[in-house]
Amino acid sequence: MSESSGVSDLIGLLNDESARPDERDDAAIDLGKSDDPVALEALITFARRSDQDDMLIGSCGESIAQIWERQGAIYDPVLVESLAAPAAREVRGWFGR
């Protein structure tokens, strides 16, 4: 399986509200290990949703931070403030903000 199809499968699982919460959380964590820009985009999109479980949103935030750190990205406070509170807390905490 290529990374692209693996990322697509993980995004599908993350967004599948009928999947078990632990499976969705694992998908969020695994997406944080990918350098595919589609993974980061999906994590950001999901992390902006306030209608999901706080733990899941927080895992998305942690994965966003891991990708940014690995890629040497510059901390983006405007983007971070657009995230739901649990994700924003994780990103700020990762970068000591």
C-alpha positions in Angstrom: 0.0 0.0 0.0 1.4 3.4 -1.0 1.7 6.2 1.6 -1.0 8.1 -0.3 -3.6 5.3 -0.1 -2.6 4.7 3.6 -3.2 8.4 4.3 -6.5 8.3 2.5 -7.6 5.2 4.6 -6.5 6.9 7.8 -8.4 10.1 6.9 -11.5 8.0 6.2 -11.2 6.3 9.6 -10.7 9.6 11.4 -13.9 11.0 9.9 -15.9 7.8 10.3 -18.3 8.6 13.2 -19.4 4.9 13.3 -15.8 3.7 14.0 -14.7 3.1 17.6 -13.2 6.1 19.3 -9.8 4.4 19.9 -9.6 3.5 16.2 -10.3 7.1 15.3 -7.7 8.4 17.8 -5.1 5.9 16.4 -5.8 7.3 12.9 -5.2 10.8 14.1 -1.9 9.8 15.8 -0.8 7.8 12.7 -1.5 10.8 10.4 1.0 12.7 12.5 3.7 10.4 11.3 3.1 11.2 7.6 4.7 14.0 5.6 1.9 13.9 3.0 0.5 17.4 2.9 -3.0 15.9 2.6 -2.5 14.4 6.1 -1.8 17.8 7.6 -4.7 19.4 5.8 -7.1 16.7 7.0 -5.8 17.1 10.6 -6.2 20.8 10.5 -9.7 20.5 9.1 -10.7 18.0 11.7 -9.1 20.0 14.5 -11.3 22.9 13.7 -14.4 20.9 14.6 -15.8 21.6 18.0 -18.5 18.9 17.6 -16.1 16.0 18.2 -14.6 14.4 21.3 -12.0 16.5 23.0 -9.5 13.7 23.2 -9.7 13.1 19.4 -9.4 16.8 18.7 -6.4 17.0 21.0 -4.7 14.1 19.2 -5.2 16.0 16.0 -3.5 19.0 17.5 -0.6 16.9 18.8 -0.2 15.4 15.3 -0.2 18.8 13.7 2.5 19.9 16.1 4.6 16.8 15.3 4.4 17.4 11.6 5.3 21.1 11.9 8.3 20.3 14.1 9.5 17.5 11.8 9.2 19.7 8.8 10.7 22.7 10.5 7.6 24.8 9.9 7.2 28.1 11.6 4.6 28.3 14.4 1.5 29.9 12.9 -0.5 31.6 15.8 -3.4 32.6 13.5 -3.9 29.0 12.3 -3.5 27.7 15.9 -6.2 30.1 17.1 -8.6 28.8 14.4 -8.4 25.3 15.9 -10.9 24.0 18.5 -9.6 24.5 22.0 -8.2 21.0 22.7 -6.1 21.0 19.5 -4.9 24.6 20.1 -3.8 23.7 23.6 -1.8 20.7 22.3 -0.1 22.7 19.6 0.7 25.6 21.9 2.0 23.2 24.6 4.2 21.4 22.0 5.9 24.7 21.1 6.0 26.1 24.6 3.5 28.9 23.9 
